[in-house]
Amino acid sequence: MLHSSRRAAHFILRCAVLGLAIAFILSVFAPDWVGRLRGDTTAPRATTAATIPVAARLVGPVSYADAVTRAAPAVVNIYANKITTVRQYRIVPDPLAQRLFGAIAAGPPYKKREQSLGSGVIFSADGYVLTNNHVISGADDIQILLFDGRVSQARVIGTDQDTDLAVLKIDVADLPTIAIAESDTVTVGDVVLAIGNPFGIGKTVTMGIVSGTGRQLRLSEYEDFIQTDAAINSGNSGGALVNALGELVGINTAVFWNSGGNGRSGVPEAPQGIGFAIPVATAKAVLEQIVRHGLVIRGSLGVEYADNTLPGPNGIPSTAAGVIVLEVESGGAASSAGIHQGDVLLKLDGNDIRNQADLRSQEAAIAPGTLVRVEGVREGLPFTLDVTLGQRRARTAGS
């Protein structure tokens, strides 16, 4: 009888130890089951992909088809044709004759028709199309292919070489128009889509992000490029850069090129995955002025200037580098106000002048005839002058 009682006690003890072990394991690896055994319906459940709401698991839309559907119909293909004169020359084989006479005409010149490819964006239902100036420069015939297959002759309303933009007009009914982003700013990391006609193969969409803003490439006078890694190739120029909602944020304009990366001779240049677009705020402002005036009207101080590379000495605040005046236009606004060559300009109407690109943009945003206050330093002494802005001369082809 005593042995039976001992065996029963040992069995109960072993069961208790096993139960405690199981409870410990469950509490560590499956706490929700412990809660359920206790009757606690609020105990946390194991987190798995299946238990996370779909919206929380996704970063951005699964597809950008809606954005493309919204924007693509307003992006057109542009075929700009021009006639060029080709002159034929023959190289003289004798080295001495080459030095004396150079190349010799080998036949009469002949005419050749060339076609450049590009893209454009329909801004208004009455047919105003924005593209890059370099797409249509010198063209005597411009054809536009619409999203639905219609073809229209286009005429040039005006161009602006300072931003490399041009406004065309087509007379076609039932035109789709691009949606403009409500905010003029884009942020590094924003998803963007580039829509255009690369290499003439047809409407193409590429995706990337905004890689940088405010880029200066010295391709034109007024630059504030959006940098993107969305693929932009020949033929994309003038096309749309849109956000994930299909709203226009920029006009695709340039791409960074470099020679073949393996050092071999004869390797053609290749894009490096760095594209640039003109911000939509700039593009819209240029279009509105060209439609209203036929050109872009910008204010001007009437001086040539360069970045001041030595901020700090001569009483110049280190927080505002400013620009140094290289040349004063005779009879211009600055000359009349008393600005001299060698002056360092620091502020325009109370706004710091960071560099020459910044001052150029500030001038352009002010209407000619406006009285502005210029602050600067001359020979170590600060000065303040009131200047009535003149009008910047529009650039023409070759200038």
C-alpha positions in Angstrom: 0.0 0.0 0.0 2.9 2.3 0.9 4.6 1.6 -2.4 1.4 2.4 -4.3 1.1 5.8 -2.6 4.7 6.6 -3.4 4.2 5.7 -7.1 1.1 7.8 -7.3 2.9 10.8 -5.7 5.9 10.5 -8.1 3.5 10.3 -11.1 1.6 13.5 -10.0 5.0 15.3 -9.4 6.2 14.3 -12.9 2.9 15.6 -14.5 3.2 18.9 -12.6 6.8 19.4 -13.8 5.9 18.5 -17.3 2.9 20.9 -17.2 5.1 23.7 -15.9 7.6 23.1 -18.7 4.9 23.2 -21.3 3.4 26.4 -19.9 6.9 28.0 -19.9 7.5 27.0 -23.5 4.1 28.4 -24.5 4.6 31.6 -22.7 7.9 32.2 -24.5 7.0 31.0 -28.0 3.2 31.3 -28.2 2.0 33.9 -25.7 -1.4 34.2 -27.4 -2.2 30.6 -26.7 -1.6 31.2 -23.0 -4.0 34.0 -23.1 -6.6 31.9 -24.9 -6.2 29.1 -22.3 -6.9 31.7 -19.6 -9.9 32.9 -21.5 -8.3 36.3 -22.3 -9.6 37.2 -25.8 -7.5 40.3 -25.9 -4.2 38.5 -25.7 -1.9 39.4 -28.7 -1.8 37.0 -31.6 1.4 36.0 -33.5 2.2 38.7 -36.1 2.4 37.2 -39.6 2.1 38.7 -43.1 -1.4 37.3 -43.2 -2.5 39.2 -40.1 -1.1 42.6 -41.2 -3.6 44.7 -43.2 -2.8 44.9 -46.9 -2.6 48.8 -46.8 0.0 48.6 -44.0 2.2 46.0 -45.9 2.4 48.2 -49.0 4.6 51.2 -49.6 3.1 53.0 -52.5 0.7 51.6 -55.0 1.1 48.1 -56.4 0.9 49.5 -59.9 1.4 53.0 -61.4 -1.0 52.2 -64.2 -3.6 54.7 -63.0 -0.9 57.5 -63.0 0.1 56.5 -66.6 -3.5 56.4 -67.7 -4.0 59.9 -66.4 -0.9 61.5 -67.8 0.1 59.6 -71.0 -2.7 60.9 -73.3 -1.4 64.5 -72.8 2.2 63.5 -73.8 2.8 63.8 -77.6 5.5 62.7 -80.0 7.2 65.6 -81.9 8.8 65.2 -85.3 10.7 68.4 -86.3 12.0 68.5 -89.9 14.5 70.9 -91.3 16.5 71.3 -94.6 20.3 71.6 -94.2 23.0 72.3 -96.8 25.7 69.6 -97.0 29.0 70.6 -98.6 31.3 67.9 -100.0 35.0 68.0 -99.5 38.0 65.9 -100.5 41.1 65.7 -98.4 44.3 66.3 -100.3 46.6 63.3 -99.7 49.9 65.3 -99.9 50.7 66.7 -96.4 52.2 69.9 -97.8 49.2 70.6 -100.0 46.9 69.9 -97.0 48.7 72.6 -95.0 48.6 75.1 -97.9 45.1 74.4 -99.3 43.3 72.3 -96.8 40.3 70.3 -98.0 39.1 70.8 -101.6 35.5 70.9 -102.7 34.6 67.6 -104.3 31.3 68.6 -105.7 28.4 71.1 -105.5 26.6 71.4 -102.1 23.2 69.6 -101.9 20.2 69.9 -99.7 19.4 67.3 -97.1 16.3 66.8 -95.0 16.9 66.0 -91.3 14.4 65.0 -88.7 14.8 65.4 -84.9 12.6 63.5 -82.5 11.2 64.7 -79.2 8.2 64.8 -77.0 5.8 67.5 -75.7 3.1 68.1 -73.2 -0.4 69.4 -73.9 -1.1 72.1 -71.3 -4.5 73.4 -72.5 -7.5 72.1 -74.3 -7.1 74.8 -76.9 -3.9 73.2 -78.1 -0.9 74.8 -76.4 2.0 72.3 -76.2 5.2 72.8 -74.2 8.5 71.2 -75.3 12.2 71.9 -75.3 13.6 74.6 -77.6 16.4 72.3 -78.7 13.8 69.8 -80.0 12.3 72.2 -82.6 15.2 74.7 -83.1 15.7 75.5 -86.8 12.8 73.3 -87.9 10.6 74.4 -90.8 8.0 71.7 -90.4 6.8 70.3 -87.1 4.4 67.4 -86.9 2.8 66.2 -83.7 1.5 62.6 -83.2 -1.2 62.4 -80.6 -1.9 59.6 -78.2 -4.9 58.4 -80.2 -3.0 58.3 -83.5 -4.1 61.7 -84.9 -1.3 63.8 -86.6 -1.4 67.6 -86.5 0.8 70.3 -88.0 2.2 72.6 -85.2 3.3 76.2 -85.3 5.7 77.9 -83.0 4.2 80.5 -80.7 7.5 81.4 -79.1 10.7 80.1 -77.7 12.9 80.9 -74.7 16.5 79.9 -75.1 17.3 81.0 -71.5 15.3 78.0 -70.2 15.4 75.8 -73.3 11.6 75.8 -73.6 9.3 76.4 -76.6 5.5 76.7 -76.9 3.7 75.2 -79.9 0.1 75.4 -81.0 -2.0 72.7 -82.7 -5.6 73.1 -83.8 -7.2 69.9 -82.9 -10.5 69.2 -81.1 -11.0 67.0 -77.9 -7.5 67.3 -76.6 -6.5 65.7 -73.3 -4.5 67.9 -71.0 -1.9 67.2 -68.3 -2.8 67.5 -64.6 -0.5 69.9 -62.8 0.9 69.0 -59.4 -0.7 71.2 -56.7 2.6 71.7 -54.9 5.5 73.3 -56.8 8.0 71.4 -54.7 9.3 67.9 -55.0 11.2 66.0 -52.4 14.2 63.7 -52.8 12.9 60.2 -52.7 9.5 61.0 -54.4 8.5 58.4 -57.0 8.4 59.8 -60.5 7.6 58.6 -64.0 9.2 59.8 -67.2 6.9 59.7 -70.3 8.1 60.3 -73.8 9.2 58.9 -77.2 12.8 57.7 -76.7 14.6 56.9 -80.0 11.3 57.2 -81.8 10.2 53.7 -80.7 6.8 55.1 -79.4 5.3 56.1 -76.1 7.4 54.8 -73.2 7.2 55.1 -69.5 10.2 54.7 -67.1 10.1 54.9 -63.3 12.6 56.2 -60.7 12.8 58.6 -57.8 13.8 62.3 -57.4 17.5 62.1 -56.8 18.2 65.8 -56.2 16.8 69.3 -56.7 18.2 72.7 -57.6 20.8 71.3 -59.9 22.9 73.7 -62.0 24.4 72.3 -65.3 25.3 75.5 -67.1 23.3 74.4 -70.1 21.1 77.5 -70.1 20.8 80.8 -68.2 18.0 79.9 -65.8 18.4 76.4 -64.2 16.8 74.8 -61.2 16.8 71.2 -62.5 15.1 68.2 -60.8 17.5 65.3 -61.0 16.0 61.8 -61.4 17.2 58.2 -62.0 14.2 57.5 -64.2 15.6 56.6 -67.6 15.6 59.6 -70.0 17.0 59.0 -73.5 17.2 60.7 -76.9 13.6 61.6 -77.8 12.4 62.0 -74.2 13.3 65.7 -74.3 10.2 67.8 -73.8 8.2 64.9 -72.3 6.6 64.8 -68.9 8.0 63.9 -65.5 5.0 63.1 -63.4 4.5 62.0 -59.8 2.9 58.8 -58.6 -0.6 60.4 -59.1 0.1 61.2 -62.7 0.6 65.0 -62.0 3.2 67.0 -63.9 6.2 68.0 -61.8 8.7 68.7 -64.6 9.7 68.7 -68.3 12.4 66.2 -69.2 15.3 68.1 -70.7 18.7 66.6 -70.3 20.7 63.5 -69.4 24.2 63.1 -68.1 26.3 61.3 -70.7 29.8 59.8 -70.4 32.1 57.8 -72.6 32.1 54.0 -72.4 33.2 53.0 -68.9 35.7 50.2 -69.8 38.3 52.5 -71.4 38.1 50.9 -74.9 38.4 53.3 -77.9 35.4 53.6 -80.2 32.9 52.8 -77.4 29.9 55.2 -78.0 28.7 57.5 -75.2 26.1 56.1 -72.9 23.7 57.6 -70.4 24.6 57.2 -66.8 21.2 57.0 -65.3 21.1 60.6 -64.3 18.3 62.7 -66.0 17.2 66.3 -65.5 13.9 68.0 -65.7 12.7 71.7 -65.6 10.4 72.2 -62.6 6.8 72.6 -63.6 6.6 76.1 -61.9 9.2 77.4 -64.3 7.7 75.7 -67.3 4.2 77.0 -66.5 5.5 80.6 -66.0 7.4 80.5 -69.3 4.4 79.2 -71.2 2.0 81.8 -69.7 4.4 84.6 -70.7 5.0 83.3 -74.2 1.2 82.9 -74.8 0.6 86.4 -73.5 3.6 88.3 -74.9 5.2 86.0 -77.5 8.4 86.0 -75.3 9.5 85.9 -71.7 9.9 89.3 -70.1 12.5 89.4 -67.3 13.9 92.1 -65.2 17.6 92.9 -65.3 20.2 94.9 -63.4 22.2 95.4 -66.5 25.4 93.9 -65.2 27.6 90.8 -65.9 28.6 89.1 -62.7 30.3 85.9 -61.3 30.2 84.0 -58.0 32.2 85.7 -55.3 34.6 83.0 -54.4 36.2 84.7 -51.4 33.4 85.5 -48.9 34.5 86.9 -45.6 37.1 89.6 -46.2 36.5 93.3 -46.9 33.5 93.4 -44.5 31.5 90.8 -46.5 29.4 88.6 -44.2 30.3 85.0 -44.5 26.7 83.9 -44.6 26.1 85.7 -48.0 28.7 85.0 -50.6 27.1 87.3 -53.1 28.4 88.0 -56.6 31.1 90.3 -57.9 30.4 92.7 -60.8 32.5 92.0 -63.8 31.0 94.5 -66.3 28.4 97.2 -66.1 26.2 97.7 -69.2 26.6 101.2 -70.5 23.3 103.2 -70.0 21.7 100.2 -68.2 19.9 100.2 -64.9 23.0 99.5 -62.8 25.1 102.1 -64.5 22.4 104.8 -63.9 22.2 103.8 -60.2 25.9 104.0 -59.7 26.9 100.3 -59.5 30.6 99.9 -60.4 32.8 97.1 -61.8 34.3 95.2 -58.8 31.4 95.8 -56.5 30.2 92.8 -54.5 26.4 92.6 -54.4 25.0 90.9 -51.3 21.2 91.5 -51.2 18.4 92.3 -53.7 15.4 93.8 -52.0 16.3 92.3 -48.7 17.0 88.8 -50.0 20.4 87.3 -49.7 22.3 86.7 -53.0 23.8 83.2 -52.7 25.4 83.0 -56.1 25.0 84.2 -59.7 22.3 81.7 -60.5 20.3 82.9 -57.4 20.6 86.6 -58.5 19.7 85.7 -62.1 16.5 84.0 -60.8 15.7 86.9 -58.5 16.1 89.5 -61.3 13.9 87.4 -63.7 11.1 87.2 -61.2 10.8 91.0 -60.9 9.0 93.0 -63.6 11.1 95.6 -65.6 10.5 99.1 -64.2 10.4 98.0 -60.6 12.4 100.0 -58.1 14.6 97.6 -56.0 17.2 98.1 -53.3 20.7 96.7 -53.8 23.0 96.2 -50.9 26.7 95.4 -51.3 30.3 96.2 -50.5 32.7 98.4 -52.4 36.4 98.5 -51.4 35.5 97.2 -48.0 32.7 99.7 -47.3 29.0 98.7 -47.4 26.6 100.6 -49.7 22.9 100.7 -50.5 21.5 101.8 -53.9 18.0 102.0 -55.4 17.9 100.6 -58.9 15.0 100.7 -61.4 15.3 97.4 -63.2 15.6 97.3 -67.0 14.4 94.5 -69.2 16.7 91.6 -70.1 17.3 91.3 -73.8 15.9 88.1 -75.2 18.5 85.7 -76.6 18.3 84.8 -80.3 19.7 81.8 -82.1 23.4 81.8 -81.9 23.6 84.4 -79.2 
